Amino acid sequence: MAETGEEETASAEASGFSDLSDSELVEFLDLEEAKESAVSLSEPGPSSELPGKDDKPVSLQNWKHGLDVLSPMERFHLKYLYVTDLCSQNWCELQMVYGKELPGFLTPEKAAVLDSGASIHLAKELELHDLVTVPITTKEDAWAIKFLNILSMIPTLQSEGRIREFPVFGEVEGVFLVGVIDELHYTSKGELELAELKTRRRPVLPLSAQRKKDCFQVSLYKYIFDAMVQGKVTPASLIHHTQLCLDKPLGPSVLRHARQGGFSVKSLGDLMELVFLSLTLSDLPAIDTLKLEYIHQETATVLGTEIVAFEEKEVKSKVRHYVAYWTGHRDPQGVDVEEAWKCRTCDYVDVCEWRRGRGALSSSLEPKAKELK
């Protein structure tokens, strides 16, 4: 059964899109930034080359017929996933799939949400440091920016300072995940706390379905960050999944900023070696507490905070389920009947086959899912 009041209060605020953290904003805009060949020192690189072959997105019907041949990772030409890809599955997996297939569906309303949220996040970030735009030409340059950000932030964390936009990456259930932690700081008790900022269009706290998505996001960030500082993320895994060329010379702008930061490097391999060495020798602690903070976009008023309990088994179970779609072991799923209220604000409601099929993919287009091994 749907929770009391959820169906009645469903609106653009409950679309799973209006509560955006810094990392979500960055990841959403990432491909556009890559096309312009420039990223800021706080931005991650793209997870794929293009949404489809020959610069054209794959049609929804065509990929359904080809599911038994190519996995979604292969169809979308993805080398790795963003944390928010899995979080989108937590809200509605089929909505996430349509977003990959039909990226031009972004409405003006949601574009405005992005702009409004971005201004608040930018102001928060500028409280701690300046932003510098660095022109890039290759995916190696983009990853070099990630590494430079990590190298610059580790000393601040070691001295118990506050940092924002910390890149995280690692292999989870066979898939490589990349994300950006909004903020890390130490509490009055000396505990390392992850704080995730979510902006709200209306001055109300989110529905429970949205909070579940947010809780999963920060839990996954903790899981990856802890693995990084505990030496569980390896260079071999990163290279295998990203297919980066470690010997390729970095662009002049990236090299210049590396020198300004005190790093004498020539290639991505040099930077990667420094990053893993720094993580190993830093003795950074695992994250102790997870906090969600909801802020009204218009007034910047804090609407409320929530401390999230970390349940490792639950996180791994959810990741395993979501990854099964990406690796082609099962079909994408829409929402349960109890959560059909989410469809009201979905951009893809008129083309959604799950909705037309009343909780199942159209039989004429239903793919043959691979059996789980």
Backbone torsions as a table, in degrees:
resi	resn	phi	psi	omega
1	MET	NA	144.4	177.0
2	ALA	-70.9	148.8	-179.3
3	GLU	-68.8	149.5	-176.5
4	THR	-55.3	126.0	175.4
5	GLY	86.9	-15.3	-176.0
6	GLU	-65.5	-47.0	-177.2
7	GLU	-63.5	-40.1	-176.8
8	GLU	-69.8	-31.1	-174.7
9	THR	-97.9	4.5	-179.8
10	ALA	-61.6	132.5	-179.8
11	SER	-158.8	-168.4	176.7
12	ALA	-59.5	-23.9	178.8
13	GLU	-68.3	-22.7	-176.8
14	ALA	-107.9	23.7	-175.7
15	SER	-80.8	-6.0	-175.1
16	GLY	81.2	4.7	-174.1
17	PHE	-120.4	-23.9	-171.7
18	SER	-77.1	-23.9	179.2
19	ASP	-93.2	100.1	-173.2
20	LEU	-117.4	129.5	174.8
21	SER	-90.9	172.6	177.3
22	ASP	-54.9	-46.4	-175.8
23	SER	-64.4	-38.3	179.2
24	GLU	-65.1	-40.1	178.1
25	LEU	-62.3	-45.6	-179.3
26	VAL	-62.7	-45.7	-176.8
27	GLU	-67.2	-36.3	179.8
28	PHE	-64.2	-39.6	-176.4
29	LEU	-89.5	-0.9	-169.0
30	ASP	-60.5	-45.6	-178.2
31	LEU	-65.0	-37.1	177.2
32	GLU	-65.2	-39.0	178.3
33	GLU	-64.2	-39.6	-178.6
34	ALA	-64.6	-36.3	179.4
35	LYS	-63.9	-31.3	179.9
36	GLU	-84.7	-0.9	177.7
37	SER	58.2	38.6	175.7
38	ALA	-151.5	139.7	175.4
39	VAL	-136.1	156.5	175.1
40	SER	-86.0	165.9	-179.7
41	LEU	-65.0	-9.5	-179.3
42	SER	-107.9	7.0	-173.9
43	GLU	-106.9	140.6	176.6
44	PRO	-80.3	166.6	178.4
45	GLY	-90.4	170.4	-177.0
46	PRO	-70.1	149.8	-178.3
47	SER	-91.2	-6.7	-179.6
48	SER	-148.7	165.6	179.1
49	GLU	-77.9	-57.8	-179.5
50	LEU	-148.3	157.0	-178.9
51	PRO	-67.8	-17.8	-179.8
52	GLY	-160.3	171.7	179.9
53	LYS	-67.3	146.8	177.3
54	ASP	56.8	35.7	177.3
55	ASP	64.9	14.9	-178.0
56	LYS	-115.7	133.0	177.1
57	PRO	-67.3	144.3	179.2
58	VAL	-72.8	137.0	179.7
59	SER	-71.8	149.0	-176.5
60	LEU	-59.5	-41.9	-177.3
61	GLN	-67.4	-38.1	-178.7
62	ASN	-65.5	-40.5	-178.4
63	TRP	-70.5	-27.6	178.4
64	LYS	-65.2	-39.3	178.9
65	HIS	-69.3	-23.2	-174.8
66	GLY	-104.3	11.4	-175.2
67	LEU	-63.4	-31.2	-178.6
68	ASP	-77.3	-4.3	178.9
69	VAL	-105.6	-47.1	-177.3
70	LEU	-121.0	140.7	173.7
71	SER	-79.6	161.9	176.2
72	PRO	-55.4	-36.7	177.2
73	MET	-58.7	-40.6	-179.8
74	GLU	-74.5	-41.5	-178.2
75	ARG	-63.5	-40.1	-178.1
76	PHE	-88.1	2.1	179.7
77	HIS	57.1	44.2	-178.2
78	LEU	-96.9	132.8	174.6
79	LYS	-92.4	-30.8	177.8
80	TYR	-152.5	173.5	-177.8
81	LEU	-118.6	157.7	171.5
82	TYR	-90.7	151.9	175.7
83	VAL	-55.0	-39.5	-177.9
84	THR	-71.5	-15.7	171.0
85	ASP	-63.3	-45.8	179.4
86	LEU	-70.2	-33.8	177.6
87	CYS	-66.5	-35.0	176.5
88	SER	-65.0	-35.1	175.8
89	GLN	-63.8	-33.6	179.7
90	ASN	-63.3	-30.6	178.2
91	TRP	-82.8	-58.2	174.5
92	CYS	-159.7	112.1	-176.0
93	GLU	-63.2	-40.5	-177.4
94	LEU	-69.0	-34.2	176.1
95	GLN	-61.5	-40.6	177.6
96	MET	-62.5	-41.4	-179.8
97	VAL	-64.8	-45.9	178.1
98	TYR	-61.0	-35.3	177.9
99	GLY	-63.0	-33.9	176.8
100	LYS	-73.3	-39.2	-175.8
101	GLU	-78.1	-36.4	-173.7
102	LEU	-125.9	66.7	-173.5
103	PRO	-66.1	-15.6	-177.7
104	GLY	-81.1	5.6	-175.7
105	PHE	-83.3	0.5	-177.4
106	LEU	-60.5	123.9	-177.1
107	THR	-82.8	156.2	176.4
108	PRO	-56.6	-35.3	-180.0
109	GLU	-61.9	-44.9	-178.5
110	LYS	-73.4	-30.6	174.6
111	ALA	-63.5	-37.9	178.0
112	ALA	-66.7	-35.8	177.2
113	VAL	-61.3	-43.1	178.8
114	LEU	-60.3	-46.2	-178.5
115	ASP	-62.9	-44.4	-178.2
116	SER	-65.6	-44.8	179.5
117	GLY	-66.0	-36.5	-177.6
118	ALA	-61.7	-37.4	-177.6
119	SER	-64.9	-38.5	178.9
120	ILE	-68.0	-45.1	-179.7
121	HIS	-63.6	-39.2	179.6
122	LEU	-63.4	-43.8	179.5
123	ALA	-60.8	-41.1	178.5
124	LYS	-62.6	-42.8	-177.7
125	GLU	-68.6	-38.4	-178.9
126	LEU	-68.8	-14.9	175.4
127	GLU	-66.6	-26.4	-175.0
128	LEU	-104.8	-33.9	-177.8
129	HIS	-161.5	163.5	176.2
130	ASP	-81.3	156.7	174.7
131	LEU	-104.2	137.3	179.3
132	VAL	-124.4	128.9	177.9
133	THR	-89.2	127.9	-176.8
134	VAL	-118.4	115.9	176.9
135	PRO	-62.7	136.8	177.7
136	ILE	-129.6	160.6	179.3
137	THR	-128.4	-14.7	-176.0
138	THR	-136.9	165.5	175.3
139	LYS	-67.8	-28.1	176.2
140	GLU	-64.4	-38.5	175.8
141	ASP	-61.3	-42.5	-178.7
142	ALA	-62.1	-42.4	178.3
143	TRP	-71.0	-30.5	176.1
144	ALA	-61.2	-36.5	177.3
145	ILE	-63.5	-42.5	175.8
146	LYS	-56.6	-48.4	-176.6
147	PHE	-64.6	-40.2	178.8
148	LEU	-64.0	-38.4	176.9
149	ASN	-62.0	-45.1	179.9
150	ILE	-61.8	-46.3	-178.3
151	LEU	-62.1	-34.0	-179.5
152	SER	-77.9	-24.4	-176.0
153	MET	-91.9	-25.5	-177.8
154	ILE	-57.2	-47.5	178.5
155	PRO	-59.3	-36.3	178.6
156	THR	-64.9	-42.4	177.5
157	LEU	-65.6	-38.1	179.5
158	GLN	-62.8	-32.2	179.5
159	SER	-91.7	14.7	177.6
160	GLU	62.6	36.1	175.3
161	GLY	-90.0	-177.0	-178.6
162	ARG	-108.0	134.5	178.5
163	ILE	-131.5	157.3	176.6
164	ARG	-130.2	152.1	175.8
165	GLU	63.0	55.3	179.1
166	PHE	-89.0	117.9	-179.4
167	PRO	-70.2	138.0	175.3
168	VAL	-129.4	149.9	178.9
169	PHE	-159.0	152.6	178.1
170	GLY	170.5	164.9	-179.3
171	GLU	-89.3	127.4	178.3
172	VAL	-131.7	120.2	179.7
173	GLU	53.2	39.5	174.4
174	GLY	85.6	-5.9	179.3
175	VAL	-116.1	141.2	-179.9
176	PHE	-87.3	127.6	-178.0
177	LEU	-114.5	142.8	179.5
178	VAL	-129.6	140.6	178.4
179	GLY	-157.7	-178.9	178.5
180	VAL	-136.4	116.4	177.4
181	ILE	-74.3	132.4	-176.9
182	ASP	-61.9	-57.6	-177.4
183	GLU	-151.0	143.3	172.9
184	LEU	-128.0	132.6	176.8
185	HIS	-155.3	171.2	-179.8
186	TYR	-103.8	140.1	178.6
187	THR	-81.2	175.7	178.0
188	SER	-63.3	-19.7	177.9
189	LYS	-89.4	0.3	180.0
190	GLY	83.8	13.0	179.4
191	GLU	-90.0	142.3	177.0
192	LEU	-78.2	121.8	-176.2
193	GLU	-117.1	134.6	172.2
194	LEU	-96.3	123.7	178.5
195	ALA	-116.8	124.8	-179.2
196	GLU	-111.5	120.6	-179.3
197	LEU	-90.9	128.6	174.9
198	LYS	-122.5	128.8	178.5
199	THR	-97.0	145.1	-177.0
200	ARG	-120.5	136.0	177.8
201	ARG	-70.0	-35.1	178.7
202	ARG	-112.1	152.4	-176.9
203	PRO	-78.6	54.6	178.2
204	VAL	-137.3	152.3	176.7
205	LEU	-72.9	155.4	-176.8
206	PRO	-73.0	164.8	174.9
207	LEU	-70.9	164.9	-176.6
208	SER	-61.9	-33.9	-179.9
209	ALA	-63.1	-39.0	177.6
210	GLN	-69.7	-40.1	-179.9
211	ARG	-63.8	-36.4	177.7
212	LYS	-62.4	-41.6	177.5
213	LYS	-62.1	-43.9	-179.2
214	ASP	-66.7	-40.1	178.6
215	CYS	-63.3	-39.9	178.1
216	PHE	-64.1	-39.2	-178.9
217	GLN	-61.5	-51.4	-177.4
218	VAL	-68.5	-31.1	177.0
219	SER	-65.9	-39.3	179.2
220	LEU	-69.6	-37.6	174.7
221	TYR	-58.5	-45.6	179.3
222	LYS	-61.6	-43.3	-178.3
223	TYR	-58.8	-43.2	-177.9
224	ILE	-74.5	-44.6	180.0
225	PHE	-59.2	-47.4	-180.0
226	ASP	-58.5	-40.6	178.7
227	ALA	-63.6	-37.1	179.7
228	MET	-65.3	-48.4	-176.5
229	VAL	-76.7	-15.3	177.8
230	GLN	-95.8	6.2	175.9
231	GLY	77.0	17.7	-178.3
232	LYS	-87.9	-14.3	175.9
233	VAL	-94.4	126.4	-174.0
234	THR	-112.4	152.1	174.9
235	PRO	-58.1	-37.3	-178.6
236	ALA	-61.4	-40.9	179.1
237	SER	-65.6	-44.0	179.9
238	LEU	-60.7	-46.8	-178.8
239	ILE	-64.7	-41.8	-178.5
240	HIS	-60.8	-44.2	-175.1
241	HIS	-81.7	-38.0	-175.9
242	THR	-87.4	-20.4	-178.8
243	GLN	56.5	39.3	178.3
244	LEU	-77.7	150.2	176.8
245	CYS	-98.4	104.2	-173.6
246	LEU	-69.9	-24.2	-176.4
247	ASP	-89.3	-8.4	-178.5
248	LYS	-67.1	129.7	179.2
249	PRO	-61.3	141.9	178.1
250	LEU	-78.1	155.5	-180.0
251	GLY	-64.8	156.2	-177.6
252	PRO	-59.0	-37.9	-179.8
253	SER	-66.8	-40.2	178.7
254	VAL	-66.1	-43.3	179.0
255	LEU	-62.7	-39.0	-179.8
256	ARG	-63.4	-43.2	179.8
257	HIS	-70.4	-31.5	175.6
258	ALA	-63.6	-43.8	179.1
259	ARG	-64.3	-39.2	178.5
260	GLN	-63.4	-27.5	177.5
261	GLY	-87.4	-0.1	177.4
262	GLY	90.1	18.5	-178.7
263	PHE	-112.1	119.8	179.1
264	SER	-96.4	95.1	-176.8
265	VAL	-134.2	161.9	177.7
266	LYS	-122.3	-31.7	-174.6
267	SER	-131.2	170.7	177.4
268	LEU	-63.8	-33.8	179.1
269	GLY	-60.0	-38.5	178.1
270	ASP	-62.8	-45.0	-179.6
271	LEU	-66.4	-41.3	-178.5
272	MET	-62.6	-39.9	178.1
273	GLU	-61.8	-41.4	178.5
274	LEU	-64.6	-40.6	-178.3
275	VAL	-63.7	-50.4	-177.7
276	PHE	-67.4	-33.7	176.6
277	LEU	-67.2	-42.5	179.5
278	SER	-64.6	-41.5	178.5
279	LEU	-63.8	-37.9	-178.3
280	THR	-69.4	-39.8	-174.4
281	LEU	-91.1	-7.8	-173.4
282	SER	-73.9	-25.7	-175.4
283	ASP	57.8	32.1	176.4
284	LEU	-66.5	141.7	-179.8
285	PRO	-80.3	164.4	170.1
286	ALA	-70.4	160.2	178.9
287	ILE	-71.3	129.6	-177.8
288	ASP	-88.0	-44.0	-175.6
289	THR	-132.0	151.1	179.4
290	LEU	-119.6	128.5	-177.7
291	LYS	-131.9	133.6	173.4
292	LEU	-103.9	135.4	179.3
293	GLU	-127.5	123.5	-177.9
294	TYR	-105.0	128.0	-175.9
295	ILE	-126.8	137.4	176.6
296	HIS	-73.7	128.0	-175.7
297	GLN	-61.3	-44.3	-172.2
298	GLU	-71.2	-40.1	-174.7
299	THR	-106.9	-9.8	-176.7
300	ALA	63.0	21.5	178.9
301	THR	-81.0	136.2	176.3
302	VAL	-74.0	120.6	-177.7
303	LEU	-87.1	-26.6	-178.9
304	GLY	165.7	163.0	177.1
305	THR	-129.4	158.6	178.7
306	GLU	-142.2	129.9	174.2
307	ILE	-89.4	127.4	-173.9
308	VAL	-101.5	129.3	175.8
309	ALA	-81.0	128.7	-178.8
310	PHE	-89.2	122.4	178.2
311	GLU	-121.2	98.9	-173.4
312	GLU	-60.4	-43.6	-178.7
313	LYS	-62.1	-40.1	179.7
314	GLU	-66.7	-41.7	178.7
315	VAL	-60.9	-47.4	-178.8
316	LYS	-65.1	-36.2	178.8
317	SER	-64.9	-43.6	178.9
318	LYS	-65.5	-43.7	179.4
319	VAL	-60.5	-42.5	179.8
320	ARG	-59.9	-40.5	179.4
321	HIS	-67.5	-45.3	-178.1
322	TYR	-68.2	-39.7	-179.7
323	VAL	-64.6	-30.2	179.5
324	ALA	-58.1	-32.3	175.2
325	TYR	-67.9	-48.7	-175.1
326	TRP	-62.7	-32.2	-179.5
327	THR	-89.2	4.8	174.1
328	GLY	82.0	18.5	-178.1
329	HIS	-90.4	-8.0	176.4
330	ARG	-158.1	164.7	179.0
331	ASP	-78.7	156.3	173.3
332	PRO	-68.8	150.1	-176.9
333	GLN	-122.3	144.8	173.6
334	GLY	-90.5	-169.0	-178.2
335	VAL	-78.4	159.1	174.3
336	ASP	-71.5	162.5	-179.2
337	VAL	-56.7	-37.0	-178.5
338	GLU	-64.3	-20.6	-178.9
339	GLU	-112.6	22.7	-179.8
340	ALA	-63.3	-16.7	177.7
341	TRP	-61.9	-22.5	178.1
342	LYS	-63.4	-27.2	-176.7
343	CYS	-64.8	-23.4	-176.7
344	ARG	-59.0	-33.9	-176.0
345	THR	-108.6	12.6	-178.6
346	CYS	-85.1	133.6	179.9
347	ASP	-67.5	-17.4	-172.7
348	TYR	-107.5	15.9	-174.9
349	VAL	-60.6	-32.2	-177.2
350	ASP	-78.0	-16.7	-178.9
351	VAL	-115.1	-0.6	-174.0
352	CYS	-71.4	118.3	-179.3
353	GLU	-76.1	-27.1	177.3
354	TRP	-63.9	-42.9	-179.7
355	ARG	-68.5	-43.6	179.8
356	ARG	-65.9	-32.2	-179.7
357	GLY	-87.9	7.1	178.3
358	ARG	55.3	51.3	174.4
359	GLY	99.0	20.1	177.0
360	ALA	-155.9	152.3	175.8
361	LEU	-67.4	149.7	178.7
362	SER	-54.5	131.2	-176.0
363	SER	-61.8	-30.5	-178.7
364	SER	-72.8	-20.2	-177.8
365	LEU	-116.1	-1.1	-175.0
366	GLU	-63.4	123.4	-177.2
367	PRO	-78.6	167.5	174.8
368	LYS	-92.4	108.9	-179.6
369	ALA	-79.3	143.8	176.5
370	LYS	-70.1	147.3	178.7
371	GLU	-77.6	139.0	176.9
372	LEU	-64.7	133.0	179.9
373	LYS	-89.4	NA	NA
